[in-house]
Amino acid sequence: MTVSAAAVIAGSLTTVPAPAAASPSESRDDTSYRGEVEVVRTPTGADDDSVLTGRVFVDADRNSASDDDEAGLAGVMVTNGRDVVRTDGEGRYRLPAFDNMTVSITQPSGYQVPMDEHNIPQFHYNHLPEGSPELRYGGIAPTGPLPSAVNFPVVESEGTAAAEQSCVIAGDLQTYDRQEIEYARAGAIKDLSDRHDYAGCGALFVGDIVGDDLSLYPDVKDLVSEINGPVRFLPGNHDLDFDAPSAEHSFDTFRAQLAPEYYSFDVGDVHVITLNTVDYPCTAADDSPEGIAEHCADPEGDPSYNGRIDDDQLTWLQRDLDNVDRDKLIVLASHISLLNYADEGSPVHQVDQVSRVHELLEGRRAVALSGHSHSIENLKTGDDVEGWRDIFGVEGLPFPHITAGAISGDWYSGAIGEEGYPAAIGRDGGRPGVVTLDIEGNEFRERYTVTGESDDVQTQLGINSPTYREWFEERREWNADPVGEAPELEEPLVVDRADLIHGSWLTTNFFFGSTGSTVEVSIDGGPAEEATRTQQMGGEAVNVGAEYSDPYAVSQQLVHGGSIAERTMHLWRFDLPRNLRTGQHTAEVTATDSYGREFTDVLEFEIVGRR
């Protein structure tokens, strides 16, 4: 179908609206492609209400209107959320139409879809004739009858064509109020506004964009308008319309404000797939693991969420992959992880159909990325842990799975720093930040950037001594029942002879450390010796408790609030020699990642005869 100028004059041409929010900074030189999806309505409406037609076209004059002299683009993937088709030689497509569908295109490499004034790509259209049921945060306004055509503009882009890409993956912005919006602005968003290495691929926020208050979406849009590239979103369990009468409408406000529930896009030799892994209100299915039936037993009276992919989405995922060259790198992003370490024993906080997704990706080069757990996890191929075996029957990862941490860290907890945002140390002891995939062709290397720091800051050092472990237990008990004075951990970097005799060690929390990483410690300039990783990821149970904790993180968390970092898959320990002389000592720590990149940190501590 070609939409002629006469058809446009005879009917009406509309664009998909976006709620108003503040404009991006006027100080930035903005040459980005701005525009909208073209929705064409004629007096007679669609020729067939069961079929949506339209075209993908190269928007030569960048006005978002499909002009007769503008070429259609062949071979572009278009979907209604179930079916996937490719445009013909003139850029045309035909798709089955149904109520409450989202039609979107897969941005092809070498082209860019338009962005709105907040840097959010415009590549989809929601069709919901009567609009959402009454929802607190509005949902989707009535769209009316099926349009005569929905046309998707694109422009040529050297940035998305390049084989070298940097893709930012940002976990759990999760702002509960406007104060936390400002925390994010002063921290991770400022960092991203100072970077210029991700303009092609952009930044992908992997769910929990806000903390249940969906009225904050315009504030989030204002926030991300400061970012130097396209900004994409996928939904999390705190982006729900909790008052939706059914799962069909549980993400209507997210869809209206930000993005489809799931979609894909291409840059370079990479195919990025974003999934919705939040099922709410959840119900158990035949393939649900043990425990889900009880957890999801009362979807009407006591609704809960679960990590699950619905049937339409699974069908779409298979059809999407069927249209992707097998030599492309697949980046599979979701909110709730397919599998992770922090929640390895929970059927709820991992995905029911993880084995099915692994099967669909068999033989492909792939990496899974997620948020949700507020932990940093760089899990490599072959990594294994007891819970995955027991719950899902998965024995070893078939490809890397990365949990990207959280911009909010431990929900913006802890002391406020000079930069204007909280320390928010995570449940794994890691500091808030973002992940970047640096891609060449279909190969990638991952890196983690701590908020407010350079990429060189990758470790956190501490001393785990009997004195610390005793305080750990006493302070935890006091926090549960705060009677009398709080136990204090005085001089955490002082170790006495009794501490040495009964076991003290230097800890290195290597935030993005993984299988294949090493940590070496040199005391007072002596020979470097290798430290031991506290969780080997060889199928064993998770190690938990004071002896597996990050003392620096815990000393902050037990005093200033937040989760307790007593289990992590990226902690190394180095036993302090019992014969260390009394006095000051210096430990130089060299952490080397699986790619051979070295990071050096130094800790000064003191040995005393007696406290």
N, C-alpha and C positions, 0 to 999 in steps of 0.2 A: 504494500500500500504506500502510495506517495501522497503526502499531504500538500495539496496545492495552495497557492495564495488565495484562490477563489473560495476554497473550503474554509480557510481561516476567516475570511471576511464574512462569509455567510453564517458562521457560527461564532464561537468565542474561543480565544486562546488564553489559557490560564497557566499559572505556574504553581508548583507545590509550595505552600506558604511555610514560613518559619516564624515562630514567636519572636517578638521584638526583644532585643537586648542591646547593651552598649556596643558601640563600634570599636574596632581594634585601634590600637595606638596610632595616632596621626603621624608619629615620628618615624614610622617604618616606611621604607620605600616599597610599596605594594604593587608588584607587576603580576600578581597571581591571576589565574583565570577564574573570574567570578561569574556565576550564572545559576540557572535553575533548570529543572526538568520541565519540558514543554507538555502541557496537558491540553488537548484539542477537544472541544465540545461543539457539536453542530446541533441544529434544531431537531434533526431526526435521530440523534444519538448514534450509538454503535449499530452497525448493520446486523450484528448477531451478539446478543447479550452473553453468550457462552464463550465468546472468543475475543481476546484483546489483541489489537494490532498496533503497529507503530514502526518506528525506525530508529536506528542509531546513526547519527550523522556528524560529520566533521564541521564544527561551528566556525567557519572561516572568519565571519565578522564578529564573533563572540557576543552575539546578542540573544542567545538561547532559543532562537526561533529557527525552525527547519525551513530554510528557503529553497526554492526550486533548483537554484544553481549550486547548492551545497551537496557534496557527495555523501552518499551513505557509506557506512563502514561495514564490510563483510566479515563474517566469522566471529562476531562478538557474542558471548554467552549472555542469554537473557532468561530469567526465571520468574515463576510465580510462587516460589517457595516449595514446589513439588516437582514440576516439570522443568527441564532445562533444554533450551533450543539455541541454535546459532543463527545469526542474521544471514540473509542471502546476499547475493552479489551487489544488491542495491541498499543493503543495510536494513532490510525489512525483517520483521518477525511476526509470528502468530503464536499465541499461547492460550490454553484453556483459561477461562475466567470464572471466578467464584467470589462470593462475598468474603470479606475480611482476608483478602490476599494482599501480599506486598510484592509488587513487581520491581525487579532491580536488574541492573546489568553488572557484569564482571568487567571492571576497568581493564582494558588490555594493555600490555606493555607497549611503550612508545606513545601512549595517549594518556590524557588526564581528563577526568570528569570535572565539572565546575565545582567550585567551593562557594559557600555563602560568605557573608562578611565576617564570620567567626572561624573560618578555615575548615568548616565541616563539609565534606564532599556531598554533592547532590546527585544521587544516582538511583533513586527509588521513588515509588508512588504507592501509597496505601489506598486500597479500594474497600471502603466500608460504607455502603449507601446510606444507612440510617445512623451512622456514627456509633460510638461506644455506648454501652449502657451508662447510666449515671455514675460517674466516678469522681472522687474527691478532687483529683488533679486534672480532670478534664478529658483525658484520653484523646481519641481521634474524632474530630468534628465530622458531621455527615458529609460524605463525598458525592452523594447523588448517584445518578445512573452511570453505567460504564461509559467512559469517555470514547469518543470516536477514534482517538489515537493517543498514545503516550509515547513521546519521542525523547530520546536521550542524547544530549549534546556532548561532544568530546572535542578536544584539540590535541594536536600533535605535541609530544613532550619528550625532549632529550633526557630529562630527569628520570622519567619512569622507564625509558628504554635502556638505560645504562646497566651493564652487567654488575657493576659495583654499586651496592646499596647499603645504607644504614637504616635499620628499622627500629624505632623506639617502642618498647613495650612497657606500659605504665600500669601498675597494679593499684587497685582500690584507692582512688582519690577520696571517696567516702566522707564527704563533708556533711555534717549534721546541721550546721548553721553557717551564718555569714562570717563569723569569726574564723571558723575553720577554712572557709574559702580564702581568707586573707593569709592564714598559715600556709596554705598550698601556694598562693601567689608569691609569697616571700621565699619559699623553698624550691621545690622541684620545678614549678612553672618558670621561675626566674632562671633557673639553670637551663631549661630548654630554650628560653628566649635568647640566651647567650650563645646557643649552639647553632651551627649552620651546616650540619653534616647529614641531615635526614629529610631534605626537602622532597626527594623523589618518593620514598616509601612513606614518610610521615610518622606520626605517633599514633599508636593504638592503645586505648584505655580499656583494659580487659575486665570491665564490670565493677559494680558497686561505685557508680559515678557519684551518687549522693548517698546519704544515710537515711533512707526511707522518706524524707521530705522532698517530693518530686517538684515542689514549687521552686527549688533551688536550681533547676536546670538552666534557666536564663542566666543565672550568676555563673554557672559553669561555662556556658557559652562565652560570656564576657571574659572569663579566665583564659580559656584556650585560644581566644583571638590573639593572644600574645605569643603564640607558638609559631615557629618558622617552618611551617609545612602543613600538609593536610592532617586533620585530627579525626580519627575514627573511634567509634565506641561499640562495645558489645554489652549486653545486659548482665547484671548480677542480682543476687537475692535481696539487695537493698534498693533495687530499682523497680520494685514491683508495685502494681496497683493492688494493694492488699484487699481493697473492697470490691475487686472484680468478682462477678458471680461464678466465673469458671476460668480454667486455664487458658481458654481461647482469648480472653481479654486481659490477662494478667500483666502484659507489658505494653498495653495500648498507649500510655503516656510516653513511655520510652520511645516507641515507634513514631509517635507524632512529633516528638521534640528532637530526637537524635539520629536514629538509624533503624534499619530492619533488625529483627531479632537475630538473623543469621544471613551471611552473604559471603562473597569472595571478591578478590581483586588481584591483579597481576602487576608486578614491577620486575624489570629485568628478567631473570630466569627463575623467578619465584612466584608461586601461587599461594596466596594467603587466604585461608579459610577461617572465618570467625563463626563460632557456634554459640547457641544458647543452651547451656547445660543446667539450667535451673527449671525444675518442674514444680509449679505451684498453682493451686493446691495439689499436692502429690497424691497419687494412688499407686498401689503395687501392681506389677505386671508379672507375666509368667517368667520373664528373664530377670526379675529383680532379685538381688542377693538377700540372704537371710537377714532379718531385722527391719526390712523396709515395709513389710506388710503391717507390722505393729506401729512403726513410726508414722505411716500414712493412713492409719485406720479410720480417721474421722475427717475427711476433707471438707465437710460442711460445718461441723460443730467446732472442730479444733484443727484448722488447716495448718499444714507444715510444708516446707520445701524439701526437695531431694535432688541429688545430682543425677540428671537423666536427660536423654535426648528423645524427643517425641518421634513418632513414626514418620510423619511428613518430612521432618528434618533429616532423618536417616535416609529416607528415599532420595531427598535432594542431595545429600552428601555423596551418595553413590553415583548419582547422575552427574553431579558436578565433576567428580574425579574421573568419570568415564570420558569427559571432554578435555582432560588435561594431559599433555605429553608426559610420559613416564620419566623423562630425564629432568623434569623441573623439580626444584626443591619445594616441598609442601611445608608451609608454616601453618600449623593448626592451633588456633587460639580459642580459649574458652575462659569463663570465669571460674567455675568449679573445675578443678583439675581432673583429667582422666584418672590419674593416680598421683599421689604425692606422699612425701615422708611425714609431714606434720600430722596428717590425719589418716595415716596408713591403716589404722584399725577401725575406721568409720565407714560404713556403707553409704551414709548420707552425704559425706563431704568428698566423695569421689563419684565416678560416673558408672551407672549400672551397666551400660553396654560398652565398657572399655575394650573388652575382647573383640567385639564386632568392629569397632573403629580400628583397632590394630590390624585386623584382617583386611579391611578396606585399603589400608596403607602398605600392605605387605609388598616387599620388593621395591618400594619407593624410598627416596631420600627424604626424610621428614624430621621435624622437631615440633613438639607440643609445648605450648606456653599457656600459663594461667595466672590467676591471682587467688583471691578468696581466703587463703590460709594465713595471710599476713606473715609469711615466712619467705626466706630466700632459699631456693633449692635448685642446684645445678645437677640434675640427675642424668647420668650417662647411660648409653646402651649397655645392657647387662646388669645394671644395678637391680638389687632385689632386697625385699624386706618381708618379714613374716606376714604382716597383715594383708598384703596383696595376694599372697598364696592362699591364705585362709578364706578370704572373702570372695575374691574374683578368680582364683585359680591361675593367676598370672605369675610366672616364675621367670623374672628377669625382663627388663624393658627392651622392646625391639628397636627403639630409637630414643634419642634424648627427650626428656621431659623437664621443663624449666618452670619453676614458680618464681614470678617476677618480684616478689616482695610487695610493698605497698607504699604509695606516696604518703598515705596517712600513718604509715608505720603501725605502731600499736595504738591506733585510734587517737592520734594527736595527744597522747599521754606524756607525762614526765615534765621535767623542768623546761621553761622557756629560755632559749639561748639568746645571745646578743643579736642574732640575725632575725629574730622575731617569730620563730616557730619552735614547737616542742621537740625534745630529743626523740620521743616516740620509739624507743628501742623495741624491736619485735620479739615475738615469742621464742625465736631462735637466737636471740642476742644480736641480730643484724640491725644495721641502721637503715632508715628509709632511703629510697632511691629508685632508679629505673634501670631496666635492662636494655641493652642495644644489641641487635644482631648485625654484625658486619659481614656482608655477603659479597662473594665473588663468584659469579656464575651460579652454580647450584651448591656451592660450599659456603659454610658460615662459621664464624667464631662469635661467641657470646662474650659480653662484658657487662659489668655492673658498675654503676656510678652512684656513689653515696651523695645524697642531697647536700649541696653546699661545698662539695669537695671535688678535687680532680680525680681522674681515673686511677691515679697512683695509690689512693687510699683504699686499701682492700682488706685490712686486718685490724683486729682489736685484741690487745694483750692484757693478761691479768695473772694473778697468782691464786691458785687453789690450794689452801692450806687447811689443816685441822681447825685452826682458829676461825677461818672463814666458814667452813662447813658447819661448825657449831653455831656460829651466828646465823647462818642461813636458816637452820631449823628454829632457833629461838625467835628470830624476827618474823618468820612466817606464822608461828603460833601467836605471837603478839598482835600481828596484823589482823588475825581472825578474831581476837578478843583483846582489844587494846586497853589493858588495865595496867596502871603504873607507868613508869618511864619506858620508852621504847629502847630495846637493845641497839647499841650502836656498833658499827664495824669501824674501829679505830685503826688507822695506819694499815690499810689493806695491802700495801707493798712492803710491809715489814714481816719477816719470818724469823721466829726464834728457834733455838736448838730443838726444843720439843716438837715443833712443827716439822722440822727436817726429819727427825727420827721417825715420826709417825706418818710421813708421806706428804710432800708438797710438790706441786708441779706448776710450771708455767703453761698457761693456756693461750692458744692462738685461734681466735675466731676468724677464719678465712672466708669472708662473706660468700664468695662465689667459688670456693674450693670444692673439689669434686674428686671422684675416682680418677686417678691419673695425676692428681696434684700431690706435691710434697711440701713439707715444712721442715726447715733446718734451723738449729739454734746454736749460736756461739756465745759462750759465757766469757766475758772479760777478754775477748780477742782470741780465745782458744779455738781448737779445731771445731768445725761445725758438725753437729750430730743430728740425726733425723728424729723428729718427733713422731708420735703415734696418733693416728686418727681414732677418735673415740667411737665412731660408728662406721663399720667396714662396708655396709651395704651388700652383704653377701648372703642375704636371706635370713639373717638373725632377727631376733626380737629387738624392739627399740630400747635403747639404754636411757634410763630416766633417773634423775635425782641430783643431789648436790655435787656428787663426784663427777657428773657429766655436764655440769653447768658452766656458764660463762661468768666468772666472778665479777668482771667489770659491769656487765649488763645487769646482773642480779643486784649488785650493790646500788644501782640506780633505780631498778624497778621496785624492790621491796621498800624503798624509802619514798620514791616520788610517784609510785603507782604504775600499773600496767601488768602485762603478763610476766611470767617467770621463765627465764631462759634456762631451763633445766634439761632440755633435750635438743639436739641439733645434729644434722648430718655433716656439718662443716667445722667441727672443732677438733683441734689437735692438742695433745699434751706432751710436755717434756719434763721428765722427773728431775727435780733439782738434786744435785749431788749432796749427800749427807755431810760431806767433809768441806763444804764451802766455808771459807774463812769468815770471821766476823768483820762487818763493814759493808761498804757500798759495792754494788755489783751492777754490771751492764750486760743485758742480753740483747744480742742482735739476731733478729728473726728474718729469715728469707723464705718467703712463700712463693712457690712456683706452680703456676696453673698447668693444665693439661696440654697447653700449647707452647710451654716453655717460657712464658712471660714471668719475670721475677718482680717481686714487691718486697721491699725491705722496711722493717719497723724496728724500733728500739724501745726496750723497757728497762728502767732503772729501779732496782729494789735493794733492800738492806737486810743483812743477817745480823741478829743480835743474840746475845747469850740467853737473855730472859726478858720477857715483857714487863 
